[in-house]
């Protein structure tokens, strides 16, 4: 249920080809022997990918207003609080239509303003990505339960055109979508531009790894559940905090692809070494069966990298664990 679409398998073929250059042997509970595929580097201008590199789309900083706020502060939000409200936005390209003009798509997203929203206090924003087949905000994780009405939640929906999954290709239509989406949210609501986050499941997790590559100037941290590393454009050389949750026996979203995604973040964050320490997921969390969580001790304090492993637990969102574990991770920033 909610497996990501078939295009990911071409990407995984490339990743597995890279992995054969140098075996990635590790203890699944600790990842103590993390090693990147031989000959692969990730730094300014270079990315670990399965389909070559291309220039990353440009993304401006959050729309400015006062310090620590966006232009949406002081504006009437024009929607009810405490419930998800549907919005539409037209996005052009990057591909062309039959008339050789940028193809225009109607994209749907939902916004939930917390009950504490007053329009003047800049708030955290968390973007939430659904698994394949998701068409409503009920398909995303229930982060509002854990956040105690302290964050604006935004749920972008995938397209039927891509089997109701996010487009995981290197020239993805999701890049211009998210670029327009975060700017629209910043212009419409009172957002703290330095505290924007993303959490996604399955295809939404693959999408999260895409955003972590291209939009680390927008997102302070991101978290994924059972996703993987798709072909990526050239990643921005800017650190980002990351939390990964993956199952060793997952088939549609192979465990090693999650490992490679975390590894890419560790390299861009300039983490040193492979040492780990047990990670406490915080208040309200009880580890799922077979789960263990570690943090990488060689990563900068400001950009922690966490990896939680389960085994044989199936394809699931791990709620309520993921709700509280992710919120506890995000709220430290």
ChimeraX attribute file (.defattr): number of C-alpha atoms within 10 A of each C-alpha:
attribute: neighborCount
match mode: 1-to-1
recipient: residues
	/A:1	10
	/A:2	18
	/A:3	18
	/A:4	27
	/A:5	19
	/A:6	13
	/A:7	13
	/A:8	20
	/A:9	15
	/A:10	15
	/A:11	23
	/A:12	21
	/A:13	12
	/A:14	16
	/A:15	22
	/A:16	16
	/A:17	13
	/A:18	19
	/A:19	19
	/A:20	11
	/A:21	13
	/A:22	13
	/A:23	14
	/A:24	17
	/A:25	11
	/A:26	12
	/A:27	9
	/A:28	20
	/A:29	18
	/A:30	21
	/A:31	21
	/A:32	17
	/A:33	14
	/A:34	20
	/A:35	18
	/A:36	21
	/A:37	19
	/A:38	13
	/A:39	9
	/A:40	13
	/A:41	15
	/A:42	20
	/A:43	17
	/A:44	12
	/A:45	15
	/A:46	17
	/A:47	23
	/A:48	27
	/A:49	24
	/A:50	20
	/A:51	16
	/A:52	14
	/A:53	18
	/A:54	15
	/A:55	13
	/A:56	18
	/A:57	16
	/A:58	12
	/A:59	18
	/A:60	10
	/A:61	13
	/A:62	23
	/A:63	17
	/A:64	14
	/A:65	13
	/A:66	8
	/A:67	9
	/A:68	16
	/A:69	22
	/A:70	24
	/A:71	19
	/A:72	22
	/A:73	23
	/A:74	15
	/A:75	14
	/A:76	13
	/A:77	16
	/A:78	8
	/A:79	13
	/A:80	13
	/A:81	17
	/A:82	16
	/A:83	16
	/A:84	20
	/A:85	16
	/A:86	16
	/A:87	11
	/A:88	13
	/A:89	13
	/A:90	11
	/A:91	20
	/A:92	15
	/A:93	18
	/A:94	18
	/A:95	13
	/A:96	12
	/A:97	11
	/A:98	7
	/A:99	7
	/A:100	8
	/A:101	12
	/A:102	14
	/A:103	15
	/A:104	14
	/A:105	16
	/A:106	11
	/A:107	17
	/A:108	17
	/A:109	21
	/A:110	19
	/A:111	22
	/A:112	22
	/A:113	26
	/A:114	21
	/A:115	15
	/A:116	15
	/A:117	19
	/A:118	18
	/A:119	18
	/A:120	15
	/A:121	16
	/A:122	24
	/A:123	27
	/A:124	20
	/A:125	27
	/A:126	24
	/A:127	24
	/A:128	29
	/A:129	30
	/A:130	30
	/A:131	31
	/A:132	25
	/A:133	21
	/A:134	21
	/A:135	20
	/A:136	16
	/A:137	24
	/A:138	11
	/A:139	19
	/A:140	23
	/A:141	22
	/A:142	17
	/A:143	22
	/A:144	21
	/A:145	12
	/A:146	21
	/A:147	20
	/A:148	12
	/A:149	17
	/A:150	17
	/A:151	26
	/A:152	27
	/A:153	26
	/A:154	25
	/A:155	28
	/A:156	29
	/A:157	26
	/A:158	26
	/A:159	21
	/A:160	13
	/A:161	10
	/A:162	15
	/A:163	14
	/A:164	20
	/A:165	27
	/A:166	29
	/A:167	25
	/A:168	26
	/A:169	19
	/A:170	21
	/A:171	20
	/A:172	19
	/A:173	20
	/A:174	23
	/A:175	23
	/A:176	17
	/A:177	20
	/A:178	17
	/A:179	19
	/A:180	15
	/A:181	20
	/A:182	22
	/A:183	18
	/A:184	15
	/A:185	20
	/A:186	21
	/A:187	19
	/A:188	19
	/A:189	28
	/A:190	29
	/A:191	28
	/A:192	19
	/A:193	24
	/A:194	19
	/A:195	20
	/A:196	25
	/A:197	27
	/A:198	28
	/A:199	31
	/A:200	26
	/A:201	31
	/A:202	30
	/A:203	32
	/A:204	32
	/A:205	31
	/A:206	31
	/A:207	32
	/A:208	30
	/A:209	31
	/A:210	25
	/A:211	21
	/A:212	29
	/A:213	25
	/A:214	25
	/A:215	25
	/A:216	21
	/A:217	20
	/A:218	22
	/A:219	23
	/A:220	22
	/A:221	26
	/A:222	28
	/A:223	28
	/A:224	32
	/A:225	28
	/A:226	32
	/A:227	32
	/A:228	31
	/A:229	30
	/A:230	29
	/A:231	25
	/A:232	27
	/A:233	25
	/A:234	23
	/A:235	27
	/A:236	22
	/A:237	19
	/A:238	17
	/A:239	24
	/A:240	23
	/A:241	26
	/A:242	30
	/A:243	23
	/A:244	25
	/A:245	25
	/A:246	28
	/A:247	26
	/A:248	19
	/A:249	15
	/A:250	18
	/A:251	12
	/A:252	19
	/A:253	27
	/A:254	19
	/A:255	22
	/A:256	21
	/A:257	22
	/A:258	26
	/A:259	23
	/A:260	23
	/A:261	24
	/A:262	22
	/A:263	20
	/A:264	24
	/A:265	24
	/A:266	27
	/A:267	17
	/A:268	20
	/A:269	23
	/A:270	17
	/A:271	20
	/A:272	13
	/A:273	15
	/A:274	17
	/A:275	16
	/A:276	19
	/A:277	13
	/A:278	16
	/A:279	14
	/A:280	15
	/A:281	21
	/A:282	13
	/A:283	11
	/A:284	12
	/A:285	18
	/A:286	14
	/A:287	17
	/A:288	16
	/A:289	10
	/A:290	12
	/A:291	16
	/A:292	19
	/A:293	21
	/A:294	22
	/A:295	22
	/A:296	24
	/A:297	18
	/A:298	17
	/A:299	23
	/A:300	16
	/A:301	11
	/A:302	13
	/A:303	19
	/A:304	22
	/A:305	28
	/A:306	25
	/A:307	26
	/A:308	23
	/A:309	21
	/A:310	22
	/A:311	18
	/A:312	11
	/A:313	16
	/A:314	14
	/A:315	20
	/A:316	15
	/A:317	21
	/A:318	17
	/A:319	14
	/A:320	18
	/A:321	16
	/A:322	26
	/A:323	21
	/A:324	23
	/A:325	23
	/A:326	26
	/A:327	24
	/A:328	19
	/A:329	20
	/A:330	24
	/A:331	13
	/A:332	7
	/A:333	15
